[in-house]
Amino acid sequence: MPNKSKTYPFQSLLNDFQAVSLKELDTVRLLDRKDTKFVFNQIHLPLILEKVKPFYKILEINNDRVFTYDTIYFDTDDFLFYNQHHNGEKKRFKIRSRTYSSTNQSFFEIKIKNNKDRTVKKRLLVDDMIHALGEKEKKLVSEIIGPSSNQYSPKLNIEFSRITLTDNNFTERLTIDTDLSVKNGTDRKIFSQLVISEIKQNKYNPKSNFIQILRDLKIQDMRFSKYCFGVLHLNDNVKYNRFKPRLLQINKILAQTLKR
């Protein structure tokens, strides 16, 4: 998979960060964690990168600091997992196959949001991106979600570019995603101005430098799912009334321009 780092518009800013290796970053994997997300317009990213630079190190692999993530999400024909999220169910799931350009590895993953509002991720290393669940994948689904007659098939493909950082004390993992593209086989939409940032912590710490910097910039945290966002933009037959206030927020974010 081609890496987008060579044409990344903020590469010069990223070059000023102190680098960290994947081995060092793995000390803060946080597969069971508290997530806090922020969504903002890309026009704010240069200033944010400048402000966080003293407090965070950036993942670098083979001289690259921006990596492409390619993901296929699976769901039922009636969008069981999408509706769990839409309906505000405390415990909900996502099933996906993801290829990481940073390591050229592919995983089958189940992402669990539990009733304590923590994110837990279970995954299997696979040979390549999968487009149908095999026996190993079905076994993991049965163990995590429970035995079911549901049939899961690909519903959405998402690609984006990711910057990964960790704080200087290796207690937080911070991701910044740009160039979001969603497609479902027939339609495709690109949200080039949207930035989705997520800070992963063992437990929520509002004194995090990143959280403080964004709050100083009047950027508030927001519950956001790339999968749900993509599904509702490419499918006319899904309900989205509970997402309408958030969609209005995102439309305002996308309409922002720099103040002169």
C-alpha atoms as one frame of an Amber mdcrd trajectory, in Angstrom:
protein
   0.000   0.000   0.000   1.451   3.384  -0.940   2.332   5.674   1.929   1.010
   9.214   1.744   3.721  10.752   3.891   5.735  12.095   0.934   2.929  14.463
  -0.029   1.587  15.221   3.419   0.960  18.991   3.619   2.299  19.409   7.178
   5.399  17.259   6.781   7.782  20.100   7.649   6.017  20.602  10.989   6.187
  16.895  11.747   9.910  16.823  11.073  10.447  19.072  14.113   9.060  16.470
  16.541  11.340  14.131  18.455  10.913  10.652  16.991   9.961   7.467  18.810
  10.280   3.889  17.514   7.452   1.385  17.232   9.092  -0.718  19.951   9.068
   2.282  22.307   5.482   3.126  21.353   4.381  -0.425  22.135   4.952   0.327
  25.820   1.736   2.359  25.624  -0.470   0.076  23.487  -3.623   0.695  25.569
  -5.837  -2.012  24.075  -8.112  -1.446  27.102  -8.479   2.290  27.500 -10.475
   5.467  27.853 -10.857   7.317  24.547 -11.541  11.031  24.095 -12.100  12.367
  20.571 -11.871  15.816  19.069 -13.078  16.786  15.591 -11.900  20.001  13.958
 -11.114  21.677  10.653  -7.696  21.062   9.128  -6.994  24.818   9.155  -6.307
  24.482  12.911  -3.823  21.624  12.577  -0.592  23.608  12.021  -1.111  25.632
  15.217  -2.060  22.519  17.193   1.054  20.690  16.014   3.212  23.636  17.044
   1.641  23.767  20.499   1.872  20.021  21.255   5.452  19.624  19.987   7.164
  20.182  23.387   4.981  17.559  25.092   4.766  14.707  22.557   7.004  12.448
  20.486   6.034  11.152  17.036   6.123   7.596  15.715   8.684   7.186  12.941
   9.226   4.022  10.901  11.680   3.905   7.995  11.822   7.710   7.942   8.031
   7.969   7.571   5.868   9.836  10.078   2.448   9.621   8.400   0.833   6.285
   7.626  -2.139   5.050   5.622  -4.866   3.011   7.304  -7.177   0.937   5.114
 -10.176  -0.623   6.849 -13.152  -2.767   5.847 -16.062  -2.743   8.299 -18.451
  -5.686   8.525 -22.086  -5.500   9.579 -25.408  -7.246   9.051 -27.679  -6.293
   6.150 -29.848  -4.320   8.586 -26.764  -2.570  10.084 -26.874  -4.079  13.578
 -23.649  -2.433  14.771 -24.482   0.943  13.245 -27.848   0.899  15.008 -26.279
  -0.093  18.337 -24.255   3.104  18.147 -27.144   5.226  16.857 -29.480   4.001
  19.578 -26.960   4.817  22.307 -26.545   1.256  23.556 -23.991   1.160  26.348
 -22.341  -1.993  25.023 -21.665  -2.044  21.308 -19.300  -3.569  18.776 -17.502
  -2.980  15.512 -16.011  -5.734  13.365 -13.291  -4.799  10.891 -10.300  -5.876
   8.861  -7.482  -3.319   8.849  -4.137  -3.022   7.083  -1.500  -0.804   8.699
   0.997   0.684   6.254   3.333   1.448   9.173   4.082  -2.273   9.612   2.548
  -3.794   6.450   0.483  -5.996   8.742  -3.217  -6.821   8.555  -5.488  -7.658
  11.456  -9.040  -8.817  11.962 -10.334  -6.725  14.867 -13.332  -6.531  17.147
 -13.701  -3.189  18.879 -15.832  -3.254  22.018 -17.282  -0.263  23.823 -18.325
  -1.625  27.197 -20.910  -0.379  29.683 -18.173   1.440  31.616 -17.465   3.566
  28.531 -14.084   1.931  27.987 -12.768   0.753  24.637 -11.374  -2.773  24.412
  -9.844  -4.170  21.221  -9.380  -7.862  20.387  -7.581  -8.854  17.218  -6.078
 -11.605  15.091  -3.065 -11.241  12.818  -4.102 -12.255   9.288  -2.161 -12.670
   6.046  -3.959  -9.892   4.191  -7.058  -7.712   4.252 -10.046 -10.044   4.489
 -13.335  -9.565   2.637 -15.228 -12.433   4.258 -15.108 -14.009   7.700 -13.292
 -17.353   7.831 -13.450 -19.935  10.588 -10.907 -18.174  12.851 -12.732 -14.868
  12.514 -16.136 -16.433  13.155 -14.761 -18.171  16.242 -13.481 -14.865  17.661
 -16.819 -13.162  16.910 -18.664 -15.972  18.676 -16.364 -15.719  21.714 -16.612
 -11.936  22.012 -20.102 -11.078  20.760 -21.786 -14.445  21.308 -23.186 -17.211
  19.095 -25.584 -15.819  16.508 -27.234 -16.629  13.202 -26.248 -13.187  11.914
 -24.311 -13.009   8.667 -21.627 -10.315   8.558 -20.508  -8.874   5.241 -18.435
  -5.840   4.143 -20.470  -2.633   4.395 -17.909   0.161   4.300 -14.307   0.806
   3.345 -12.487   3.672   5.064  -9.061   5.108   4.319  -7.245   7.891   6.138
  -3.770   9.189   6.969  -2.634   8.894  10.581  -0.036  10.617  12.740   0.666
   8.764  16.000   2.220  10.438  19.035   2.902   9.624  22.649   3.446  11.974
  25.532   6.969  12.301  26.896   6.108  10.040  29.855   4.614   7.283  27.656
   1.245   7.345  29.429  -0.891   8.576  26.524  -1.280   7.577  22.905  -2.490
  10.295  20.563  -3.669   9.839  16.982  -4.453  12.527  14.413  -6.370  11.331
  11.348  -6.753  13.310   8.113  -7.756  12.734   4.459 -10.805  10.684   5.431
 -12.314   8.768   2.493 -15.356   6.467   2.713 -16.755   4.136   0.050 -19.158
   1.213  -0.174 -18.614  -0.238  -3.636 -20.976   2.129  -5.423 -20.416   5.550
  -3.859 -17.479   7.417  -2.393 -17.081  10.608  -0.364 -13.937  12.443   0.705
 -13.770  14.738   3.733 -10.392  16.351   3.167 -10.884  19.194   5.672 -11.939
  17.005   8.570  -9.457  16.049  11.309 -10.366  13.372  13.840  -8.034  13.241
  16.812  -8.215  10.718  19.612  -6.348  10.591  22.888  -6.116   7.173  24.493
  -5.489   6.998  28.230  -5.596   4.296  30.879  -8.095   6.527  32.671  -9.378
   9.945  31.723  -6.979  12.722  32.693  -8.295  16.225  31.900  -4.870  17.671
  32.729  -3.404  16.078  29.601  -1.424  18.676  27.655  -3.296  17.841  24.463
  -6.710  18.223  26.085  -5.691  21.517  27.670  -4.319  22.876  24.374  -7.495
  22.059  22.456  -9.709  23.510  25.168  -7.652  26.710  25.084  -8.422  26.804
  21.337 -12.154  26.337  22.079 -12.179  22.876  20.494 -14.425  20.621  22.562
 -14.390  16.846  22.707 -16.998  15.069  20.613 -18.308  11.527  20.380 -17.587
  10.473  16.814 -17.516   7.225  14.855 -15.895   7.116  11.411 -17.933   4.021
  10.636 -21.288   5.592  11.505 -20.316   8.840   9.774 -19.479   6.926   6.595
 -22.564   4.699   6.683 -25.041   7.545   7.041 -23.404   9.516   4.209 -23.538
   6.592   1.763 -26.843   4.916   2.687 -30.248   6.541   2.332 -32.074   3.794
   4.225 -30.453   4.092   7.675 -31.911   6.127  10.499 -29.808   9.011  11.726
 -32.150  11.299  13.700 -30.052  10.936  16.879 -26.953  11.940  14.921 -28.470
  15.149  13.515 -27.098  17.534  16.212 -23.601  16.119  15.675 -23.923  16.408
  11.913 -24.816  20.068  12.317 -21.692  20.531  14.447 -19.536  18.820  11.823
 -21.035  20.896   9.000 -20.112  24.036  10.951 -16.593  22.700  11.430 -16.230
  21.996   7.708 -17.448  25.510   6.860 -14.815  27.215   8.998 -12.213  29.499
   7.460  -9.196  31.178   8.985  -9.966  34.563  10.490  -7.882  37.322   8.929
